[in-house]
């Protein structure tokens, strides 16, 4: 080892201390470290922690005199899996590890929420590549021995040490794949591949607690009149005979017209799309070929539709392939599209490919089929694709555009108050999809009603609590916790975190309160103080308090709709998990406060007079229905997964209802340790409900938004469960058996009123479709064309609108230590995209270090790195370059905070293009000669 290598390792030891767990490489260092050294390092880790053990390891290392130990150290890092640290030490370039520091700070801040929300076992397979193998084993071990919350804490500890530059994005993708709400707080710039913008999908919908969007199922019983069970049909794919109403739905599209097919849930729209696709591919003359793309929004639907299309078309010799966000990294979109006849895609894949030029134009396709096409609005990926289509159409391109077909159970009416407004809303949807025909069943209605039974709808107003002692006690605890959260900020003399000042007079036990918690946590993510240690302490405490408030809020919702016993069990489970994990002083205090009330809460839960009146009504209704028809099959829809579990326990422990043997069906998203069902588990639950005669009731959340087919049932109960008109139609469509009923049970008269409005809107939608179908087709086409021109004008105007420049002089402060750097008036733009600072004053604010990889690009010669000169800061500000005859700094905006001189308001920018200040071009005349 050279003296320079020894000096460098000493200089960069902080990076090594933060990253390396020395116990993972000790076995590889046996030739150089004595047994007593190894034992001291292991003891240091056990007694004082990993960083202290790393410090001791480095001290021993730097004292070694034997030849070859430095190379041995690098090899040990490589063999143990520390690829990032290995690369950094070999080149003495720690930039990649330095860039992880902001993500580490954010994860430390979010740790309290992470450990209460994340099941580490669920995301470990997705992020294991970012961890050392030994760490993965340790996480699994902690989960087994101490519980999931302690396991999540261990996972955070390991991620904070990860040297893999992609771990923040890998974690983001893992959270999104598991549909974890925590991903909303994990603010990482997302890569363009394979990320579906799920928060935009339902933007048009009303703010109900749960949205159901029905994804047409590949239910083989719905594909034709064949009534064989799926297991039989899937193995023998003989040509299937379509029903007459299915042929009627398909006719306009088979004639080559752009069409929206609007037909009820369960009628077999999947099979209709197969008919259209088959006809389309066969119509091409010898030497020409069609190319079909089918879009499915959610991955489970994508998987199911890919399977259906493959089985149906591959027997005819057509090639079928698919790409989703989960597979896009490993395949070439261009080759998949080029080499196949039918491509199943999640829409964001095509949006990304059009943007990057991988797919040059939509003209490569001859037919596009949009599943759940009612989502084609605003910034949904469907609309992004159709913007491209319409720009090509209205721009006068000579290239042929593909035929467009949309599938939906309901086109919706938006905020329409009357039929005229509803017609306008539907016309806009048609314009967005460039469709001139809305295909519905008219001539074969009798056959449709025999296949898809429309259950009668009824409303029952049930009783609610008059007094709720449990709510009173929990509300006291919530007020105390809120006060503790507020007192933290009172220490600063001001309520700095947005939303925290509005904590009074909030309704505990509501969705609105849950939304406030989310808002506070998002504000904590960007909360800043000059003292980083104080900032971290405050944010961690706030996350702890809000996480506990969320659990209390959940418990109140459970007690409102289920038993107090179940709500209390929910809280006891939570606090047991808290004790098994880190259990710091704040958590100990919050746990003590809960335990002081526990005996009182137990007494309330055991008191027979505290039986929930809603459950008494629900019990009576179920007894009545099963008395009238012992063969009744029920689906009970509820708002949350916690309620699913609570009502299941209530039914099983109620001697009057236990004969129902309830099954459960919840969504795939993972938001806590006890929730989320995998796709196989969902299918297993549905199969049991379909085939097990003793399993008479299924308790479900909004499962329909995951493309799952629900078996025939004759009673659907919506338990305090209501949304918009699309959701109402699709939920009611679950009652497929003849003579089925749909009951809405609620204690809120407003909820019943809202559902009646939804029924009116459904009628308004159907009337509007009939009116539009009566229009002359040429007139309808012209109406659609005018809407398209108007919408494109608005789109283009918004695209061309330039942001208003802020000409006020502002300060740039170091993002890490908040030291003053320069004024915006001193910033100059070099070659339109690089930013430098003129004047000698700025040179005093930074220090230079030789660039580890000096090189030239364009007119620039990279010579050094520049860092903040603030004491103990050394934050990376950018580079020092030779540009023509000048040596100048080039700074990056993400390294700074912009402060308004007049107001003191500070703003963070990720990119220069987002910072709309007056940008002055670089002028050589300003530079000293």
C-alpha angles and dihedrals in degrees: 000000000000125000088245092055090050091050092048094049089050091047094050097038093114090066091049093048092052093047111032128078097196094200088071093063103033093099090056091050096055094115091061107031123067119229092250090055091051091050092048091052092049091047091049090055093049094046106033108012143260099294092052089049089051090051091052091046091053091048091054090044096052090049093057117112099181118114119253099021093120092054088044090053091052091048090049090053091049094048094047092052102256092136095153094050091044091054093045095051094043091056096025087232113130097170095114092051091044090055089058091063094086091052091048090052090050092049091050088052093049096042096106091053093041094057094048095045107035129077100208092202090062098054100031094088089054097048101032091104088065093056137061114261090240090054091053090053091048091052091052090047093051091048090054096044104035106017138258097293091056088045091054089050089052090049091054090050090053095045091051087060097042114126094195109114093211098053095103092055093040089053090048092052091046091052091048092047089054088044090234117175087217088076088074088066096041096084106193123148102254124229114242095241125090101346114130113205095227094168089068098048096082098032093123094055127100117258097261120151095252131018122209115199110178115225109201108250127229088235107162090207087062096048094075145335088289105118098189116129116263094253090061099041096047092063097049112045101183117163109288125222114234123222119245094250089053090054089049091052092048097045102089092046091047086055088059098255123141101249143183109210109206113185136142127274112274098026095109106256088163089064090047089056090050090053092050092046094048093049091047095052093046095051095070115102123238111294095025128090136197124223121206128196120194117195124209119178101208126051095233090055091045090054093048095046092047088055093048094047092045094052093045100044107029089070086063092053097256119139116236126187138158142206127196133169088268094058105028095094092062102046140056109245090200093055095044091053093044097047101044138066097210122032123189111204142174099233099239089066090064093042089056093044093051090048093050094042093241085125104036097198144351086247089087085077127065097192132026120192118194115200112209089011093178085085091071097114143101112350098339112136089246089061092045089057092047092048086060091047094048094045087055093046097045093039090068096246114175091212115108115250123218123256112258125220124177127195124202143147090218133012090202127213102241112210094336115149098190142017094268092056091044090053090051091051092050091047089055090053089050090048091051090053094036090234123155097184134056107200117206133157110268109139097042101041093129091058091046093052090052090056101035113038116201106218121221114256123226135173127217122188108211130196122260133198117297091190125011115190091182091058091048093055095043091047088056090054091047092052090050091050091048090052091051090052092049093047090061091062093040085066087066092052093240140059096248100168110081116240094021093094090062099062098113123096095016120149108247116216097033139112088241090061090049089053090052090053090052090049092052092049092050089050089052090057092065097031112126139191130174088238102068094192091054091045091053093047093051095046094047091051092048091051090051093050094046092046089055091045089053091054092048089049091051090050091053091052090051092049091049093057105021139023124315086228091063092047091051092047088053091056094043090053090050095051091045088056091047091055092050092054130056096311100192125185095277092051091047090054093048091046091050091053091051093047091052088062096038098094091050090048091049090053092051092049092050095049108106090209089066095069111139109253090212090061091050089056093045090050091051092049093050092047090049094049094048092045090055093043117014089189092062116139114202137195112196112198118202135175104244141026091238087060090050090058093042095051092045090056091045093053093045092050096043109092090207093057108024090100087073091073095205124222124199135222122186135165125275097244116111115220101149141007096273102043140078128062124220118234092255090050090051091050090048091053091049093047090052091050091048099046108022108084092197093056096083104160133044118198110206146172123206095315095148090076088070098059097253121153114227117210124241116292134166101210126052116182119193103201106201085325123135138138139152131325096271091053092047094054093047097046092047088050088070092075096081103154119098114266092021124159135207116208126190110204116193141145091212117087089199090061091055089048091051091051091051088053088052090053090051089050090051090055090045090052093050092047091049092051090050091050092050092047088057092058121103106263093231091052091048091049091052091049090052091047093053091050089051093051091048093047092047091051090053091045093050092045091053090047093052097043109112120217117251109258118236104223095183116114112250137186126244112213128188106266092220105043100012092233114158113262110169147312123266088237087069095052119103130190116232117202091344098288111047123078127210135171122232126210134057095260092075091056089067091057099062141045127216128226124185111267111249091216109030113186143146128252121178109315092343130093111196109221112157147002119245123216136182111274091212116125112275091353114097091166112177108253100171138271141313114230143178107237113185103308095340135087108214140163118246111204132198119222095219088069092064145058116224113222125196105229094212100045104022090229111153125212133188122216125192094195137023091236089065092056107081102197127134104281114207117200118240112264120195089209089070093058121093112255 
